Amino acid sequence: MIILILLFINLAFGYEEMMCLNAAGPGIFSCLDKFHEISNHELSTDIDNKASTEKMNKLCDDFKKCDFTKCKANRDAMKSMDRTISYCDANHFLSVDFKECEAKLMADNSTCIQDWIPFPDPISDSLKIDEKLMESCKIFLGQDNCIEKKMIEICDTAMWIQFIKHYMFPEHDCCILQ
């Protein structure tokens, strides 16, 4: 049993070293390109445009294969990569998993849903990005948090939990969490 435990520990540390060796190889440049491309198009992706979201989902799928780049990365780099992966997960959720619920919400035609604008329009002016994000955070859950009530009523609690999981996380620095 002791030998098995030692073998497992050795394999685990050997795997980590192998990951670190990969982080120094040519794949790192491809990963950096993907990271920059996602970052540059993050706020200009049109969530209602299938081609736009498919392109972003493809970039994200490729970027998720870049875990090895976290090896010996500094805290800021790891935070940026984690934030990017969280963004990718949220983009995929909204463009794929949430579509049926979104259609039901839109068909409901309530004032809450009609007045709800959870995401800012795509922008390219980097100076206005923070301003737009704060504006979006203030209205994210609708008037008096009516979106939560409607989503649970029309879709279900599980969808609401997934929605919150993908959109209310510290990486977004959303004012709702502060």
N, C-alpha and C positions, 0 to 999 in steps of 0.2 A: 504494500500500500504506500509506503514512504517513497519507494522508487517511482511509483505512478504520479504521486504529488510533485516530486522533483522534476519529473519529465514534463508535466503540465506547466510548471512554473518556467522551466527552460524554454518550452515552446512559446509561451506567452511573451517572454522577454525577447526571444528570437524574432517573433513576428513583429514586435515593435521596432526592433532594429532594422528589419527588412523594410518596414514602412518608411523609416527615416532615410534609408538608402534611396528609395523611390522618390522621396521629396527633393532629392538633389538632382534627379534625372531630367531628361527633356520634357517629360509629361507636365512638369511644373509650369512651363510656359503656356501650354494649352489651357491649363486650369486658370492661370492668371488672365488669359484672354477671355475665357468664359465669365469669370468674375467681373471683369470690367464691362463686358457686353451686357450682362444682367444689370449691373449698377447703372450703366448709361441709359438703359431703356426701361428701368423699373417703373418710373412714373409716367412714361409715355405709352405704356402698353394699354391698348384699348380693350378692356375686359369684355366688351360687347362684340368684339371683332374676333371671329373664330381663328382666322389666320394669324392674327396678332398673338392670341393666347397660346395657340399651338406652337408658334415659334418660341415663345418664352418658356413653355413647358419643356420643349426639346432642349433648349439651353440649360434649363434647370436640371433635367435628367442627366445631362452630360456633366454638369458641375457637381452633382451629388457623388460622382465617381472620384472626386478629388479629395476625399477624406485624408489621404496620405499627406496632403499639404499642411495639415495641422501639426505634423510632427515638428516639435521644437519651435513652433511658431510663437510669437509673443502674444500677450493677452489681447491687445487691440486687433491684431490680425484674426485671432480665433473668434473674437466677438463679431467682427465684420462677416466672417464666413458663416457663423451661426445665424446671424441676422439674415443673410442672403438665403440660406436654406429655409429659414422660417418664412421668408417672403415667397420662395418657390412653392413651399407646401400650401400657403394661403392662395396663391395664384391657381394652383392645380385644383384645390378644393372649390374655389369659386367658379372656375371655368369648366369643371367636369362634374364633381359630386353634388354641387349645390343647384345645378340647373333646374331639376324637377321642382324643388322647393321654391326656387325663385319664380318659376312660371305660376305656381299656385298662389304665391304672395301677390304677384302682379294681377292675377285674375280676381283676387279679392276686392281690389279697387277701393280699399278704405282710405280715409284721409291720411292715416298714419303712413301707409305704404306710398301713396301718391306724393306726399311731402318729403319722403325719405330720399336723401341723396348722400349715401354713405362714403362715396369716394370723390375726390376732386377730379375735375376734368383733367385729361392728360396735359402736362405742361413741359416745356423744354427750358424755361428760364430757371437756372439753378439758384438764383437769388431769391426766388419766390417759393421754393419747395417747402422750406420750413413753415412759412406762413400758411401755405395751403394745407399742410399736414395738421397743423394746430386747428385750423378752421374745420377740417374734416373730423377731427377727434371730438369737437364740441357737439357735432350733430350726428355722430355715428349710430347711436341707438334710438334715434328719433325723439320726438316730443314726449317727455315723461317716460322714457324707455319703452315706448309702445311697441317697438320692434320685437323685443323679447316676448311680450304677451302674444302678439300676432303670429310669430314664428312657431311658438309652442302650440298655439291653437290650430294653425293651418297645416304645419308640417308635423313636427313632434319634438319632444324634449331632446331626443338624441341628436337631431339636426341642430337644435339650438346650442347644445353642448359642443358639437363639432364647429359650429360657426364661431363661438366664443374662443374655442381652442385655437383656431386659426387667425383670429383677428384681435384678440386681446392678450397680447404678450408683451413683455418689457422691451423686446427688440424694436417694437414700433414706437417706443417712447410716447405712447398715446396719453393725452391729458386725462383720459378717463381713469387711468391707473395711478395717477399722481395724487 
